[in-house]
Amino acid sequence: MEQRVDGGGAERRRTIARWLLASFYAVAGVGHLLATDAMVRIVPDWVPFPHAVVIATGVCELAGVVALLTPRWRRLAGWAFAAYAVCVYPANVKHAIHDLGTGTGLPIWYHGPRLLLQPLIVWWALWASGAVTLRRR
């Protein structure tokens, strides 16, 4: 017999996690729109039309925030944010490499955890959106 781990306040924790995730992506989305040139510098060279891609990702992040906070679209937003976190990983790697050279001034203690925690961001998006739940036997 399976027993849900999500009992006793888990929905409240999931709601808090969802709002934190929405806040995280809202800031990122606005950042993509306001600091586009800075973001373009970390887009991998193989990505076509980097300026348009940065603008589009900012708009998508903001649309995803709205979807994440809308019950009907919440799970889809979770899957989309999880996929997005995987897709932007090459840009995060390039950003770290760039900062080790001439860079933006962010040290390795910023980039190291950021790169290592990317799988946690994927899980966070899936769990906070309700796309996945934890179960215990």
Contact map, one row per residue, 1 for C-alpha under 8 A:
11100000000000000000000000000000000000000000000000000000000000000000000000000000000000000000000000000000000000000000000000000000000000001
11110000000000000000000000000000000000000000000000000000000000000000000000000000000000000000000000000000000000000000000000000000000000111
11111000000000000000000000000000000000000000000000000000000000000000000000000000000000000000000000000000000000000000000000000000000000111
01111110000000000000000000000000000000000000000000000000000000000000000000000000000000000000000000000000000000000000000000000000000001110
00111110000000000000000000000000000000000000000000000000000000000000000000000000000000000000000000000000000000000000000000000000000001110
00011111111000000000000000000000000000000000000000000000000000000000000000000000000000000000000000000000000000000000000000000000000011100
00011111111000000000000000000000000000000000000000000000000000000000000000000000000000000000000000000000000000000000000000000000000000000
00000111111000000000000000000000000000000000000000000000000000000000000000000000000000000000000000000000000000000000000000000000000000000
00000111111110000000000000000000000000000000000000000000000000000000000000000000000000000000000000000000000000000000000000000000000000000
00000111111111000000000000000000000000000000000000000000000000000000000000000000000000000000000000000000000000000000000000000000000000000
00000111111111100000000000000000000000000000000000000000000000000000000000000000000000000000000000000000000000000000000000000000000000000
00000000111111110000000000000000000000000000000000000000000000000000000000000000000000000000000000000000000000000000000000000000000000000
00000000111111111000000000000000000000000000000000000000000000000000000000000000000000000000000000000000000000000000000000000000000000000
00000000011111111100000000000000000000000000000000000000000000000000000000000000000000000000000000000000000000000000000000000011110000000
00000000001111111110000000000000000000000000000000000000000000000000000000000000000000000000000000000000000000000000000000000001000000000
00000000000111111111000000000000000000000000000000000000000000000000000000000000000000000000000000000000000000000000000000000000000000000
00000000000011111111100000000000000000000000000000000000000000000000000000000000000000000000000000000000000000000000000000010001000000000
00000000000001111111110000000000000000000000000000000000000000000001100000000000000000000000000000000000000000000000000000001001100000000
00000000000000111111111000000000000000000000000000000000000000000000100000000000000000000000000000000000000000000000000000000000000000000
00000000000000011111111100000000000000000000000000000000000000000000000000000000000000000000000000000000000000000000000000000000000000000
00000000000000001111111110000000000000000000000000000000000000000000000000000000000000000000000000000000000000000000000000011001000000000
00000000000000000111111111000000000000000000000000000000000000001001100000000000000000000000000000000000000000000000000000000000000000000
00000000000000000011111111100000000000000000000000000000000000001000000000000000000000000000000000000000000000000000000000000000000000000
00000000000000000001111111110000000000000000000000000000000000000000000000000000000000000000000000000000000000000000000000000000000000000
00000000000000000000111111111000000000000000000000000000000011001000000000000000000000000000000000000000000000000000000000000000000000000
00000000000000000000011111111100000000000000000000000000000011001000000000000000000000000000000000000000000000000000000000000000000000000
00000000000000000000001111111110000000000000000000000000000000000000000000000000000000000000000000000000000000000000000000000000000000000
00000000000000000000000111111111000000000000000000000000010010000000000000000000000000000000000000000000000000000000000000000000000000000
00000000000000000000000011111111100000000000000000000000111111000000000000000000000000000000000000000000000000000000000000000000000000000
00000000000000000000000001111111110000000000000000000000010001000000000000000000000000000000000000000000000000000000000000000000000000000
00000000000000000000000000111111111100000000000000000000010000000000000000000000000000000000000000000000000000000000000000000000000000000
00000000000000000000000000011111111100100000000000000110110000000000000000000000000000000000000000000000000000000000000000000000000000000
00000000000000000000000000001111111100000000000000000110011000000000000000000000000000000000000000000000000000000000000000000000000000000
00000000000000000000000000000111111100000000000000000000000000000000000000000000000000000000000000000000000000000000000000000000000000000
00000000000000000000000000000011111111100000000000000000000000000000000000000000000000000000000000000000000000000000000000000000000000000
00000000000000000000000000000011111111110000000000100110000000000000000000000000000000000000000000000000000000000000000000000000000000000
00000000000000000000000000000000001111111000000000100000000000000000000000000000000000000000000000000000000000000000000000000000000000000
00000000000000000000000000000000001111111100000000000000000000000000000000000000000000000000000000000000000000000000000000000000000000000
00000000000000000000000000000001001111111110000000000100000000000000000000000000000000000000000000000000000000000000000000000000000000000
00000000000000000000000000000000000111111110000001100100000000000000000000000000000000000000000000000000000000000000000000000000000000000
00000000000000000000000000000000000011111110000000000000000000000000000000000000000000000000000000000000000000000000000000000000000000000
00000000000000000000000000000000000001111111000000000000000000000000000000000000000000000011011001000000000000000000000000000000000000000
00000000000000000000000000000000000000111111101001000000000000000000000000000000000000000010010000000000000000000000000000000000000000000
00000000000000000000000000000000000000000111111000000000000000000000000000000000000000000110010000000000000000000000000000000000000000000
00000000000000000000000000000000000000000011111100000000000000000000000000000000000000000000000000000000000000000000000000000000000000000
00000000000000000000000000000000000000000001111100000000000000000000000000000000000000000000000000000000000000000000000000000000000000000
00000000000000000000000000000000000000000011111111000000000000000000000000000000000000000000000000000000000000000000000000000000000000000
00000000000000000000000000000000000000000000111111001000000000000000000000000000000000000000000000000000000000000000000000000000000000000
00000000000000000000000000000000000000000000001111111000000000000000000000000000000000000000000000000000000000000000000000000000000000000
00000000000000000000000000000000000000010010001111111100000000000000000000000000000000000000000000000000000000000000000000000000000000000
00000000000000000000000000000000000110010000000011111110000000000000000000000000000000000000000000000000000000000000000000000000000000000
00000000000000000000000000000000000000000000000011111111000000000000000000000000000000000000000000000000000000000000000000000000000000000
00000000000000000000000000000000000000000000000111111111100000000000000000000000000000000000000000000000000000000000000000000000000000000
00000000000000000000000000000001100100110000000001111111110000000000000000000000000000000000000000000000000000000000000000000000000000000
00000000000000000000000000000001100100000000000000111111111000000000000000000000000000000000000000000000000000000000000000000000000000000
00000000000000000000000000000000000000000000000000011111111100000000000000000000000000000000000000000000000000000000000000000000000000000
00000000000000000000000000001001000000000000000000001111111110000000000000000000000000000000000000000000000000000000000000000000000000000
00000000000000000000000000011111100000000000000000000111111111000000000000000000000000000000000000000000000000000000000000000000000000000
00000000000000000000000000001000100000000000000000000011111111100000000000000000000000000000000000000000000000000000000000000000000000000
00000000000000000000000000001000000000000000000000000001111111110000000000000000000000000000000000000000000000000000000000000000000000000
00000000000000000000000011011000000000000000000000000000111111111000000000000000000000000000000000000000000000000000000000000000000000000
00000000000000000000000011001100000000000000000000000000011111111100000000000000000000000000000000000000000000000000000000000000000000000
00000000000000000000000000000000000000000000000000000000001111111110000000000000000000000000000000000000000000000000000000000000000000000
00000000000000000000000000000000000000000000000000000000000111111111000000001001100000000000000000000000000000000000000000000000000000000
00000000000000000000011011000000000000000000000000000000000011111111100000001000000000000000000000000000000000000000000000000000000000000
00000000000000000000000000000000000000000000000000000000000001111111110000000000000000000000000000000000000000000000000000000000000000000
00000000000000000000000000000000000000000000000000000000000000111111111111011000000000000000000000000000000000000000000000000000000000000
00000000000000000100010000000000000000000000000000000000000000011111111011111100000000000000000000000000000000000000000000000000100000000
00000000000000000110010000000000000000000000000000000000000000001111111011000000000000000000000000000000000000000000000000000000000000000
00000000000000000000000000000000000000000000000000000000000000000111111111000000000000000000000000000000000000000000000000000000000000000
00000000000000000000000000000000000000000000000000000000000000000011111111000000000000000000000000000000000000000000000000000000000000000
00000000000000000000000000000000000000000000000000000000000000000010011111100000000000000000000000000000000000000000000000000000000000000
00000000000000000000000000000000000000000000000000000000000000000011111111111000000000000000000000000000000000000000000000000000000000000
00000000000000000000000000000000000000000000000000000000000000000011111111111100000000000000000000000000000000000000000000000000110000000
00000000000000000000000000000000000000000000000000000000000000000001000111111110000000000000000000000000000000000000000000000100111000000
00000000000000000000000000000000000000000000000000000000000000000011000011111111000000000000000000000000000000000000000000000000001000000
00000000000000000000000000000000000000000000000000000000000000011011000011111111100000000000000000000000000000000000000000000000100000000
00000000000000000000000000000000000000000000000000000000000000000001000001111111110000000000000000000000000000000000000000001111111000000
00000000000000000000000000000000000000000000000000000000000000000000000000111111111000000000000000000000000000000000000000001100001000000
00000000000000000000000000000000000000000000000000000000000000010000000000011111111100000000000000000000000000000000000000000000000000000
00000000000000000000000000000000000000000000000000000000000000010000000000001111111110000000000000000000000000000000000001001100000000000
00000000000000000000000000000000000000000000000000000000000000000000000000000111111111000000000000000000000000000000000011101100000000000
00000000000000000000000000000000000000000000000000000000000000000000000000000011111111100000000000000000000000000000000001000000000000000
00000000000000000000000000000000000000000000000000000000000000000000000000000001111111110000000000000000000000000000000000000000000000000
00000000000000000000000000000000000000000000000000000000000000000000000000000000111111111000000000000000000000000000010011000000000000000
00000000000000000000000000000000000000000000000000000000000000000000000000000000011111111000000000000000000000000000010001000000000000000
00000000000000000000000000000000000000000000000000000000000000000000000000000000001111111100000000000000000000000000000000000000000000000
00000000000000000000000000000000000000000000000000000000000000000000000000000000000111111111000000000000000000000000000000000000000000000
00000000000000000000000000000000000000000000000000000000000000000000000000000000000011111111100000000000000000000010010000000000000000000
00000000000000000000000000000000000000000001000000000000000000000000000000000000000000111111110000000000000000000000000000000000000000000
00000000000000000000000000000000000000000111000000000000000000000000000000000000000000011111111000000000000000000000000000000000000000000
00000000000000000000000000000000000000000100000000000000000000000000000000000000000000011111111100000000000000100010000000000000000000000
00000000000000000000000000000000000000000000000000000000000000000000000000000000000000001111111110000000000000000010000000000000000000000
00000000000000000000000000000000000000000111000000000000000000000000000000000000000000000111111111000000000000000000000000000000000000000
00000000000000000000000000000000000000000100000000000000000000000000000000000000000000000011111111100010000000000000000000000000000000000
00000000000000000000000000000000000000000000000000000000000000000000000000000000000000000001111111110000000100110000000000000000000000000
00000000000000000000000000000000000000000000000000000000000000000000000000000000000000000000111111111000000000000000000000000000000000000
00000000000000000000000000000000000000000100000000000000000000000000000000000000000000000000011111111111000000000000000000000000000000000
00000000000000000000000000000000000000000000000000000000000000000000000000000000000000000000001111111111111100000000000000000000000000000
00000000000000000000000000000000000000000000000000000000000000000000000000000000000000000000000111111110001100000000000000000000000000000
00000000000000000000000000000000000000000000000000000000000000000000000000000000000000000000000011111110000000000000000000000000000000000
00000000000000000000000000000000000000000000000000000000000000000000000000000000000000000000000001111111000000000000000000000000000000000
00000000000000000000000000000000000000000000000000000000000000000000000000000000000000000000001001111111110000000000000000000000000000000
00000000000000000000000000000000000000000000000000000000000000000000000000000000000000000000000001100111110000000000000000000000000000000
00000000000000000000000000000000000000000000000000000000000000000000000000000000000000000000000000100011111000000000000000000000000000000
00000000000000000000000000000000000000000000000000000000000000000000000000000000000000000000000000100011111101100000000000000000000000000
00000000000000000000000000000000000000000000000000000000000000000000000000000000000000000000000000110000111111100000000000000000000000000
00000000000000000000000000000000000000000000000000000000000000000000000000000000000000000000000100110000011111110000000000000000000000000
00000000000000000000000000000000000000000000000000000000000000000000000000000000000000000000000000000000001111111000000000000000000000000
00000000000000000000000000000000000000000000000000000000000000000000000000000000000000000000000000000000011111111100000000000000000000000
00000000000000000000000000000000000000000000000000000000000000000000000000000000000000000001000100000000011111111110000000000000000000000
00000000000000000000000000000000000000000000000000000000000000000000000000000000000000000000000100000000000111111111000000000000000000000
00000000000000000000000000000000000000000000000000000000000000000000000000000000000000000000000000000000000011111111100000000000000000000
00000000000000000000000000000000000000000000000000000000000000000000000000000000000000000000000000000000000001111111110000000000000000000
00000000000000000000000000000000000000000000000000000000000000000000000000000000000000001001100000000000000000111111110000000000000000000
00000000000000000000000000000000000000000000000000000000000000000000000000000000000000000000000000000000000000011111111000000000000000000
00000000000000000000000000000000000000000000000000000000000000000000000000000000000000000000000000000000000000001111111110000000000000000
00000000000000000000000000000000000000000000000000000000000000000000000000000000000011001000000000000000000000000111111111000000000000000
00000000000000000000000000000000000000000000000000000000000000000000000000000000000000000000000000000000000000000001111111100000000000000
00000000000000000000000000000000000000000000000000000000000000000000000000000000000000000000000000000000000000000000111111110000000000000
00000000000000000000000000000000000000000000000000000000000000000000000000000000010010000000000000000000000000000000111111111000000000000
00000000000000000000000000000000000000000000000000000000000000000000000000000000111011000000000000000000000000000000011111111100000000000
00000000000000000000000000000000000000000000000000000000000000000000000000000000010000000000000000000000000000000000001111111110000000000
00000000000000001000100000000000000000000000000000000000000000000000000000000000000000000000000000000000000000000000000111111111000000000
00000000000000000100100000000000000000000000000000000000000000000000000000000110110000000000000000000000000000000000000011111111100000000
00000000000000000000000000000000000000000000000000000000000000000000000000100110110000000000000000000000000000000000000001111111111100000
00000000000001000000000000000000000000000000000000000000000000000000000000000100000000000000000000000000000000000000000000111111111110000
00000000000001101100100000000000000000000000000000000000000000000000000000000100000000000000000000000000000000000000000000011111111000000
00000000000001000100000000000000000000000000000000000000000000000001000001101100000000000000000000000000000000000000000000001111111100000
00000000000001000000000000000000000000000000000000000000000000000000000001100100000000000000000000000000000000000000000000000111111110000
00000000000000000000000000000000000000000000000000000000000000000000000000110110000000000000000000000000000000000000000000000111111110000
00000000000000000000000000000000000000000000000000000000000000000000000000000000000000000000000000000000000000000000000000000110111111000
00000100000000000000000000000000000000000000000000000000000000000000000000000000000000000000000000000000000000000000000000000010011111100
00011100000000000000000000000000000000000000000000000000000000000000000000000000000000000000000000000000000000000000000000000000000111110
01111100000000000000000000000000000000000000000000000000000000000000000000000000000000000000000000000000000000000000000000000000000011111
01111000000000000000000000000000000000000000000000000000000000000000000000000000000000000000000000000000000000000000000000000000000001111
11100000000000000000000000000000000000000000000000000000000000000000000000000000000000000000000000000000000000000000000000000000000000111
